[in-house]
Amino acid sequence: MNDPASKPPFDPSIQVSPDNPCPFLRGLVGEGFVDGGTVPIGKLSQTIANASGDKGLMKTVARVETRGIALIANGFGHILKSIFSGAQLDALRGGPLDKRGAGSRILGVDGKVNEDQIARLASFGRDYSDPNGGGTEPGINASEIQSYMRDNLKRAGSAARWYYRILMQFEWPILLKIMGKGEGENRYLAIADVRTLFNERKFPERITQRIVSQPVKPPSLILRVAGGLVAALLVFGVVALRFPDQFQPMLPGILGDLVAPPLPKLVEPRAAYWLEQNWALEDRHWFHHASQGTATFPVPYSWFMALEQPRLHFFAKPGMLHDSDHLQRFGFIPSPQTINTDDATLRRFGYANVYDKTKPIPARLWDPPVNWGAQAENVDGLPVGFARMTGVPDPATGQVGEDRIGLTCAACHTGQIHYKGIDVRFDGGAAMTDLRKLEVTTGLSIAYTLLVPGRFTRFADRVLGPSAGDADRDALKQKLRTISTFLIDWEKTYAKTIDGKTRFNEKTKREEKQQDTEEGYGRLDALNRIGNQVFAQDMTISGLSGFEKNLHAKDAPVSFPPIWTVPWLKFAQYDASIEQPLIRNAGEALGVTALLNLSDNTPKDTLFRSSMDIKNLNWIEDLLKGSAPYPKKQLSGLTSPKWPSDIFGDNAWKIDGERVKNGRKLYAQICVECHLGPVNDPVFDTEFPDQSIWSSSRWETIGKDKFLNEVQKSVKGMGTDPAQASVLETRTVQVPGFLKLDPTQNLNAWWSCNLPDVSSTDMPYSLGLMVLVDIVSRKAMDDAKIDPKVQQAWWGERKNCPNPGPQPPEAKEPRPWYRARPLNGVWATAPYLHNGSVPSLYWMLSPAAERPKSFCMGGGRDYDPKQVGFAVVDGESCKTGQSRFSTRASDGTETFGNSNAGHSFDGTPGPGKDGTIGRVLKEQERYDLIEYLKTL
């Protein structure tokens, strides 16, 4: 290779590999400035910096940028070789920088130039006056280049990747910078120079002279290594922190922990509609924002409102953590500040649309009325499910502290679907939220506030006011640092504890190490989370040590269950584990972090005191249940949403009456055995009176009312994933003796449970949770000075005892069990099975072996009205920020808690056919049954 200082005239015989698709690098090789194979990065960066014409600091920056790009050009697996040997210019095609046809397409994979594509490039530009006095010539300036690159991406369609837009900024804009003529907006890239560069691999003479006049000096090995590493870290770090949604999944270990988790892009709907479900507007908005007494977030309300998003913006301030647009990317539904506003605002949030046709009676006027307290306001415009808890006394000291912010049940039990730019929303359905991402993001937001320059000053200005003194600011920082330290230490404690624990895998019949199963959008391991909160973290916060041993991996995530009809079902949970509604709701409140005192170093009358709002919990239950279903034989309260065919105008949403008739017959043949007759189809009751749910013997009188004792089936016989049913079946907890939980004594005395003797310090998790929530609820009623007669009415006659299973007991249904609920509103509950492992009703009615094993959720995925749920492609690529559901881990082993087997229509049920519940359905039959299920 010739020394650049004594470079001979251009030699067109120098060959350039077609696997070097970069026109500028091809020019460097073709002109003889660098080799066509492996080129030391120092030499390459100096040569390109010389060609740029930059001086001083700008030239140094150009070298650093070039080093960073060159280091990753051959792939991350080649970084060491790139550092020590150099970039491999003949092996760039197919690497991280190759856009695989999403770029200009001027150069083919065979190295041949496509003149039509050069003409296309020219079509985006115009004629420019040559500043060197050569008249006018075709060229393309910076803004025209941006339009050209956007069109390239558009042309590529689905083949384009998220990072191509970033790569493009290092190509044509850089070529313009180096080879362009003129200045400012009039700087342009001459099409003739582009054609020469591609066809002849030759630079304009002015570029050649820049390179020739500045000899390249080889750096020492130490400088090469140090410079390469610095450049790589700089480029990679800046891009990763600036674009966390794209780069966080690529970062290993602790680096990934320091970057905000990726979130889907927010897409604003063209219109939004809340479906009519028998709730007036004031009922709905109260439910969305009424506090349950929870402090889900680890900071006071005002602090949460002052935190910024954990993202780096180099020329602007980051957005606020609480911004509705930001929280919507976690799957939350936007909500107005108040319902006492204009129709245009209500319509924008979807509230006014449903009430154009119907005017439900407010719950205050029901029979019996639901006299909930004052209308819950949402003064800061937080999404559905966020509630402000005011006047919060410390459970241990009674001292009133700052307002807190927590999630209410609406955060997990309010759903929406998206279809062609329209959002349809409904109460009581499964939320498509990712709470784990929100947890991590909140923790990082606190950490960034403490560590990123300037952030704490802005935070303190918002919390204390800009005139606050140094002492107050220092005190605020110390409090925030204490919270941050606790969160970090707790994450470490959790990881260390889980790393040393095992679990019994029912499928493999062996002990395995515990590890979390990703929850993702639309799923949460609520049952294990409640146990971790109450029997580990609450005890630690109360000053008790050693009870982190009660922690368990979050390895049984489930889809958020629908809650319409639930007040009139004997058992609500998937595993039919809790009958008593107040225990069910209070346990949920404790699980989403109601403050709780479990300390023995506080006055006795403060033990078991909590921030739980027992009144609101009772009112929420009343709002859900309405009046008794008998003798009217109909449900009130929150009713299930109706198929929204009147909202969507296209044929995909129209109901086929003939198919509905066929589907109703199929339902009577194959569904009623477990799910019973539908609760809202009078035609079914007339055609199949013996199978009508209203004539079923499963209605059980408890106190003055009747409740539906759902069918319970053995997990083994159903063949579905056993993880969730195994939580209460196998998990145990240890508690300090001074709490005197004593499940046997207390539950037998209060509810006549007839329990055998159980240790008061080492007990099944199920019994420990039952008795602890019971005690805390009784304490909450007493602290709220609820009249004993009212307390008894709130408790009702439903017991807080373990579920005895199917009654009468059935030998073919051994424990544990899952319960089968009525299927009203089933269309609005995708994905299906308790663990959200089946994306649509179509696949639920198919043989289990044929179901998709891997698909993506979240990110505003469009609903599919034909399959009813989500139309997925097995193994599909996830969009940025979506979560992947997969039945198998990357190493091919089954993912604990994620089986999509069972409930299979693949043959005749019988002995030895666990998981088979019905015959194979013909394609027409599947769609007939689906059509009927749409109407429920």
C-alpha positions, -999 to +999 in steps of 0.1 A: +000+000+000+013+035-009+020+061+018-007+088+014+019+115+014+034+101-018+002+087-033+005+080-071-022+090-095-056+072-093-054+036-103-088+022-113-075-014-113-076-015-075-104-039-066-129-033-038-148-062-022-186-061-028-189-069+009-178-034+016-211-015+009-200+019+022-193+043-007-169+065+013-149+035+025-149+021-011-134+054-022-106+052+004-098+017-008-102+025-045-079+055-042-053+035-023-055+053+010-063+021+030-062-016+024-093-034+013-092-059+041-083-053+077-074-017+085-061-005+119-089+016+135-064+044+144-054+047+107-090+046+095-101+072+120-072+096+112-078+092+074-115+099+077-109+129+101-084+143+076-109+139+048-135+159+068-114+190+068-122+196+105-096+212+127-087+210+165-114+197+188-139+190+160-113+168+143-108+149+175-145+144+179-146+131+143-119+106+151-137+094+183-170+090+164-153+071+137-136+048+162-169+040+179-186+032+147-157+011+133-155-009+165-191-022+161-191-023+123-182-060+122-205-070+151-200-071+189-184-105+186-155-090+167-147-060+190-115-075+204-103-082+169-113-047+158-093-032+188-061-051+182-062-057+144-086-032+129-119-030+111-125-056+084-137-036+055-143-066+033-167-081+059-192-052+065-221-066+046-245-084+070-230-067+100-248-043+125-244-013+101-259-031+070-295-020+065-302-050+043-321-032+015-336-004+037-310+021+025-303+037-009-300+005-029-276+022-052-250-005-046-261-041-051-248-071-031-226-079-061-209-045-059-226-032-091-241+003-093-278+008-100-281+041-121-318+042-115-313+045-078-288+074-084-315+091-105-339+085-076-315+102-052-313+132-075-351+134-077-351+145-041-328+174-048-326+203-072-301+224-092-276+244-071-251+271-081-216+257-079-197+280-055-165+273-075-179+290-105-190+260-125-225+271-132-254+250-118-255+213-112-279+188-096-274+183-059-292+175-026-290+194+007-294+184+043-332+187+045-336+169+012-313+142+024-335+137+054-366+134+032-347+109+010-338+087+040-373+088+054-386+076+021-360+048+021-374+036+054-410+039+042-401+019+011-385-008+032-418-012+052-416-040+078-381-049+068-368-016+084-355-019+120-358+006+148-321+015+147-318+021+109-329+057+115-299+061+138-275+045+114-286+068+086-273+098+105-238+085+101-241+080+063-255+105+038-253+135+063-216+127+070-210+123+032-226+158+028-204+172+056-172+158+040-179+161+003-205+189+002-201+223-015-212+256-002-222+266+034-252+264+057-286+256+041-270+260+006-245+232+013-252+204-011-239+171-022-233+171-060-250+142-077-220+140-102-196+135-072-219+108-059-220+090-093-182+092-096-177+079-060-200+049-067-189+041-102-152+049-101-145+048-064-129+082-067-132+113-045-133+149-058-098+163-060-103+187-030-110+156-007-079+138-020-057+168-013-070+170+023-059+134+029-026+136+010-015+167+028-019+151+063+002+119+067-012+093+091+009+086+121+004+051+137-005+054+174+011+032+201-006-001+210-016+014+244-032+044+228-050+022+203-065+001+230-074+030+253-087+051+225-108+023+211-123+015+245-131+051+253-147+057+219-167+025+221-179+033+256-187+069+247-207+061+216-224+031+231-232+048+264-245+080+249-268+061+224-279+036+251-289+064+276-304+086+249-325+057+234-332+034+263-362+018+247-341+004+220-308-004+237-317-015+273-325-051+262-290-053+247-272-042+278-258-070+301-263-073+339-257-042+359-255-019+328-291-029+319-302-023+355-291+013+352-312+021+321-349+025+320-368-005+307-380-002+271-415+011+266-437+009+235-443+040+215-475+059+225-501+060+197-529+085+203-563+070+194-586+087+169-615+082+193-622+065+226-654+049+240-663+036+274-689+008+271-721+009+290-720-014+320-748-001+342-725+024+359-732+061+358-704+085+350-699+095+386-697+058+397-671+050+371-649+079+379-651+073+416-641+037+411-612+047+390-597+070+417-611+061+451-582+052+474-580+018+491-556+032+515-525+021+496-491+036+492-479+016+463-451+040+454-423+044+479-425+083+480-451+108+491-476+121+465-458+154+461-425+137+455-439+114+429-453+144+411-419+160+412-398+131+398-386+131+363-384+102+339-351+082+341-339+093+307-311+115+296-319+145+273-289+165+262-306+196+250-339+196+270-353+185+304-368+150+305-405+146+309-421+140+343-426+105+357-463+112+362-470+125+327-501+107+315-485+101+281-456+084+299-478+063+321-499+052+292-469+035+277-470+012+307-505+003+296-526+026+318-557+043+306-559+081+305-585+098+328-598+134+331-591+155+362-628+158+369-661+148+354-674+182+361-661+196+329-672+203+293-685+176+269-656+180+246-631+170+273-653+141+285-656+129+249-618+130+244-615+106+273-643+084+260-667+092+288-694+112+270-698+088+241-715+060+260-739+083+277-752+097+244-776+067+242-780+055+278-783+072+312-776+046+339-790+053+373-762+064+397-754+039+425-766+064+451-801+057+438-799+020+435-819-004+456-801-008+480-781+024+474-744+026+475-736+056+497-700+059+489-682+091+502-673+122+483-666+121+446-630+111+440-611+139+421-581+135+400-566+170+401-533+160+385-548+141+356-533+107+365-545+076+347-572+052+358-562+033+389-540+060+405-554+073+438-543+100+463-544+090+500-548+121+521-543+126+558-522+095+562-513+086+599-483+064+605-497+031+617-471+028+644-470+064+658-503+079+647-485+109+634-501+123+603-477+125+574-477+136+538-503+124+512-493+092+495-500+077+461-511+042+454-529+020+430-565+010+434-582-021+421-591-002+389-554-002+379-555-040+373-592-045+366-600-020+339-594-030+303-593-016+268-589-029+233-575-011+203-587-015+167-577+007+138-570+038+159-601+035+182-599+025+219-628+007+235-626+007+273-645-012+299-645-016+337-638-049+354-618-063+326-581-073+325-557-044+323-529-046+298-503-030+321-468-039+331-464-031+368-429-045+371-416-020+345-433+008+365-416-004+397-382-004+381-388+029+363-398+046+396-367+033+414-345+045+386-362+079+386-353+083+423-317+072+416-313+096+386-327+124+408-298+118+433-271+111+407-277+132+375-264+168+378-292+193+381-320+169+388-321+171+425-322+210+423-352+208+401-368+182+423-363+202+454-376+233+438-409+215+430-412+199+464-400+227+487-402+257+464-373+276+448-367+298+479-361+268+502-329+270+522-299+246+521-308+229+553-342+219+540-328+208+507-301+186+525-328+170+547-349+163+516-319+147+498-312+126+529-348+113+530-347+105+493-313+088+496-327+066+525-356+055+503-332+048+474-309+028+496-337+007+510-350-001+475-316-011+462-309-032+494-343-048+491-337-058+455-303-073+465-320-091+495-347-105+472-322-117+446-299-133+472-328-150+490-344-164+459-311-176+446-308-199+476-344-213+474-360-242+455-395-252+445-411-285+435-420-286+399-452-307+395-444-314+358-409-326+362-415-341+397-382-326+411-369-298+431-356-268+410-341-235+418-366-207+421-365-179+396-389-152+384-411-158+354-415-126+334-449-111+341-450-085+313-480-067+299-513-081+312-500-105+338-490-103+375-481-129+401-504-112+426-506-141+450-468-145+455-464-107+456-490-103+484-471-129+504-437-112+498-452-079+508-469-089+540-447-117+553-413-102+543-412-065+534-438-053+558-420-072+586-387-057+576-402-022+575-416-029+610-381-036+623-383-074+623-353-092+610-348-126+594-382-128+577-368-123+542-367-161+544-405-159+536-398-145+501-407-165+471-400-160+435-427-143+414-431-175+393-468-179+388-480-149+369-517-148+358-538-127+336-558-101+356-592-118+361-625-100+352-644-089+382-679-084+369-703-110+383-676-119+410-696-107+440-722-133+433-697-161+428-688-181+459-651-181+449-634-153+429-598-164+424-587-188+396-578-214+423-611-209+442-591-200+473-611-172+490-648-171+497-650-141+520-652-109+499-639-085+525-608-107+530-604-109+493-604-071+489-584-063+520-557-088+510-555-071+476-551-037+493-523-051+516-506-066+485-504-032+467-488-018+498-512-004+524-490+007+553-490-019+580-475-021+615-462-055+626-438-042+652-435-054+688-418-021+698-449+000+695-479+003+718-501-028+718-531-009+704-511-001+672-503-037+663-520-047+631-530-011+624-529-002+587-536+026+563-563+004+546-595+023+538-620-003+550-650+019+541-639+023+505-632-014+502-668-021+513-683+005+490-663-008+460-677-043+466-713-029+468-707-009+436-696-041+419-724-064+431-756-042+429-788-059+441-792-097+446-797-117+414-827-136+430-856-135+426-853-113+395-828-138+379-806-111+366-773-095+375-770-058+383-741-038+397-712-038+372-725-058+342-702-074+316-694-053+285-714-060+253-697-067+220-691-032+205-704-039+170-722-005+170-689+014+175-670-002+146-685+002+112-667-026+093-681-060+087-656-077+109-676-066+140-711-076+127-728-105+144-739-134+122-773-145+136-772-179+119-738-187+134-750-175+168-778-201+166-754-229+157-729-217+184-756-217+211-762-254+204-725-261+206-723-242+239-751-264+253-732-295+242-697-288+253-694-258+276-722-260+302-706-290+320-681-266+335-691-230+328-728-236+333-755-218+312-749-182+304-761-156+328-774-132+302-790-151+273-828-156+278-829-174+244-806-201+258-828-204+289-858-210+267-842-234+243-823-253+270-843-249+303-826-278+320-792-262+315-802-227+324-779-213+350-810-198+368-824-233+374-790-247+384-787-265+418-753-248+422-769-216+436-762-219+473-781-199+499-757-182+523-775-158+548-802-140+529-788-143+494-779-169+469-744-173+455-732-194+426-709-222+437-689-226+405-677-259+391-642-268+403-620-291+383-587-307+392-556-290+378-543-324+368-575-333+349-576-299+332-540-303+322-534-265+325-504-249+341-503-259+378-481-230+391-508-206+404-528-234+420-497-246+438-489-213+455-514-217+484-510-255+482-473-256+489-459-223+501-452-219+538-444-188+560-428-183+594-441-155+617-429-142+651-448-156+681-458-122+695-482-118+666-503-147+679-518-154+645-527-189+655-549-198+625-565-228+642-577-209+672-587-177+655-604-190+623-622-218+641-635-193+667-646-166+641-658-188+613-661-224+626-636-236+600-629-269+618-592-267+611-567-292+626-540-278+649-514-257+630-483-241+645-487-204+653-453-196+640-447-219+611-478-224+589-491-228+554-491-195+535-528-198+528-538-200+565-513-173+574-527-149+549-563-157+558-558-150+595-535-120+592-558-102+567-587-110+590-570-095+620-559-064+601-595-059+587-610-062+622-585-037+635-593-013+606-630-014+614-624-007+651-600+022+643-627+036+619-652+033+648-676+012+627-706+002+647-705-035+656-738-042+638-725-025+607-693-046+610-713-077+610-733-066+580-701-059+561-687-093+570-719-111+559-723-148+562-696-160+538-668-177+557-631-171+558-621-208+556-600-229+533-619-242+502-629-278+507-630-284+470-659-298+449-690-305+470-698-333+474-661-344+471-652-362+439-624-388+438-617-379+401-610-343+411-580-344+435-566-311+448-556-285+438-584-271+417-592-243+393-628-230+392-648-224+359-665-190+358-696-180+337-685-168+303-703-135+301-680-108+287-654-135+277-647-117+245-631-089+265-607-110+286-580-121+261-554-136+263-570-168+277-564-195+303-555-182+338-519-175+329-527-156+297-510-182+276-535-185+247-539-153+226-575-158+213-607-178+216-598-195+182-568-211+198-587-219+230-611-240+209-581-257+191-560-287+201-534-275+227-505-288+206-513-264+178-514-232+199-487-205+195-459-211+219-443-176+217-460-142+210-458-106+220-482-085+242-486-048+250-478-018+230-513-011+218-516-043+199-548-044+177-576-066+187-587-093+162-626-095+160-625-127+139-603-148+163-616-128+193-584-119+210-550-113+194-540-126+160-504-137+165-477-154+146-458-181+165-423-169+173-430-134+159-406-105+165-417-081+192-419-044+187-399-021+209-411-023+245-435-052+241-432-082+264-428-117+250-448-146+263-431-179+257-438-214+269-400-221+267-369-204+278-340-195+255-323-228+264-353-248+253-366-258+287-402-252+297-408-218+314-423-224+349-458-211+350-461-206+313-476-238+300-504-233+274-514-270+276-548-283+288-584-274+282-578-290+248-602-299+221-584-328+207-604-360+213-627-378+236-621-371+273-615-400+296-590-418+318-554-412+309-563-382+288-555-353+312-560-320+295-585-333+269-619-318+275-637-322+242-636-335+206-618-318+178-640-291+164-643-284+127-632-250+116-668-239+110-678-251+145-650-231+161-662-199+144-699-207+152-691-211+189-669-180+188-698-160+172-720-171+201-695-162+227-693-127+213-729-122+223-725-131+260 
